[in-house]
Amino acid sequence: MKQQVYVHEWDGYHSVLKNRMAMKIQYIILLLFILIGHANGKITPPSFLNTLNEPMEYVKVFPYNHCWGIIFLNEAEILKLVLGKKRVIRIEHFGSTSIPGMSAKPIVDIIIGLNKFYLDGNEIEKLLNLGYNFIENSHYCQRFYLQKRGDISINLSITKYKSETWKDCLSVRDYLKTHPVSMRKYATIKNEAIEKGFYSIDKYSAYKQFFFKHLVKNARDWWCND
């Protein structure tokens, strides 16, 4: 049986053209940024390089699929080779696709823990060549956020190893793995969001926000006391 994949949707032909132009502009700016930057310097992508007019992604939730774990393992090996062992301390699979039995959007969440929080021009170029797009550069939470879409769909977070972002992502994952009642409740809320017609990522996330906020707090407390 052919596996269903995550699909982008656009609102009309003009939106397609507008998005393509925005992506071209983003790549041109990034390439100029790499060329101008010092070859061995520590460079971070400018914050205005968030993807412009991204195509609207509509949420689809699927039962757990063991293939998500295989996708993670394969991509993790590639990322280690690209960024290098000296830079990458650990790579982890987190989010709903990392939790056996949990329904999820078929998008694999990966987090990379670096020795220092920066990306140089060479590293940026390598990630672009792997098909990743920079979505967010947040110094507030020390995270680069990238996406890859195609035959496989990946959300990639890059942060400093053991940063607060690192701890939050992994504490929620491990909490849900060891607290089946909370896992089932979270799965129910996600399914409710779809049943109520909240297919856009903004509405879907907003519906889960109250529960997820408390989930993060409980996971932090549990992580600290474990």
JOZIDA-V130436 format. One record per pair of residues at least 12 apart in sequence whose C-alpha atoms are under 8 Angstrom apart, sorted by the first residue. I is the first residue (numbers start at 0). GAP is how many residues later the second one is. Records with the same first field share a line. If there is no record, write none. Layout:
I = GAP ; GAP
This chain:
4 = 101 ; 146 ; 147
5 = 54 ; 99 ; 100 ; 101 ; 147
6 = 50 ; 51
7 = 47 ; 48 ; 49 ; 50
8 = 46 ; 47 ; 48 ; 49
9 = 45 ; 46
14 = 40
15 = 39
17 = 35
18 = 33 ; 34 ; 35 ; 36
21 = 29 ; 30 ; 31
22 = 28 ; 29
25 = 23 ; 25 ; 26
29 = 15 ; 19
30 = 94
32 = 12 ; 88
33 = 87 ; 88 ; 90 ; 91
34 = 86
36 = 84
38 = 82 ; 83
39 = 80
40 = 79 ; 80
41 = 76 ; 77 ; 78 ; 79
42 = 75 ; 76 ; 77 ; 78
43 = 74 ; 75 ; 76 ; 77
44 = 74 ; 92
45 = 91
46 = 89 ; 90 ; 91
48 = 85 ; 86 ; 87 ; 88
49 = 84 ; 85 ; 86 ; 87
50 = 82 ; 83 ; 84 ; 85
55 = 144
56 = 143 ; 144
57 = 141 ; 142 ; 143
58 = 46 ; 135 ; 139 ; 140 ; 141 ; 142 ; 145
59 = 44 ; 45 ; 46 ; 134 ; 139
60 = 42 ; 43 ; 44 ; 45 ; 129 ; 130 ; 133
61 = 41 ; 42 ; 43 ; 44
62 = 38 ; 39 ; 40 ; 41
63 = 33 ; 36 ; 37 ; 38 ; 39 ; 40
64 = 32
65 = 34
67 = 29 ; 30 ; 38 ; 40
68 = 24 ; 28 ; 29
70 = 37 ; 81
71 = 21 ; 36 ; 38
75 = 15
81 = 41 ; 44 ; 45
82 = 40
85 = 29
86 = 27 ; 28 ; 29
87 = 24 ; 25 ; 26 ; 27
88 = 23 ; 24 ; 25 ; 26 ; 72
89 = 22 ; 23 ; 24 ; 71
90 = 19 ; 20 ; 21 ; 22
91 = 18 ; 19 ; 20
92 = 15 ; 16 ; 17 ; 18
93 = 14 ; 15 ; 16 ; 17 ; 75 ; 76 ; 79
94 = 13 ; 14 ; 74 ; 77 ; 78
95 = 77
96 = 12
97 = 75
98 = 74 ; 77 ; 78
99 = 77
101 = 81 ; 82 ; 85
102 = 84
105 = 47
106 = 45 ; 46 ; 47 ; 48
107 = 45 ; 46 ; 47
108 = 45 ; 46 ; 47 ; 48
109 = 44 ; 45 ; 46 ; 47
110 = 45 ; 46 ; 47 ; 48 ; 55
111 = 44 ; 45 ; 46 ; 47 ; 48 ; 49
112 = 45 ; 46 ; 47 ; 48 ; 49 ; 53
113 = 44 ; 45 ; 46 ; 47
114 = 45 ; 46
115 = 44 ; 45
116 = 25 ; 42 ; 43
130 = 17 ; 18
131 = 14 ; 15 ; 16 ; 17
132 = 13 ; 14 ; 15
133 = 12 ; 13
134 = 12
140 = 23 ; 24
141 = 17 ; 18 ; 21 ; 23
142 = 14 ; 15 ; 16 ; 17 ; 22
143 = 13 ; 14 ; 15
144 = 12 ; 13
167 = 48 ; 51 ; 52
170 = 45 ; 48 ; 49 ; 51 ; 52
171 = 43 ; 44 ; 47 ; 48
174 = 44 ; 47 ; 48
185 = 25
188 = 19
189 = 14 ; 18
192 = 14 ; 15
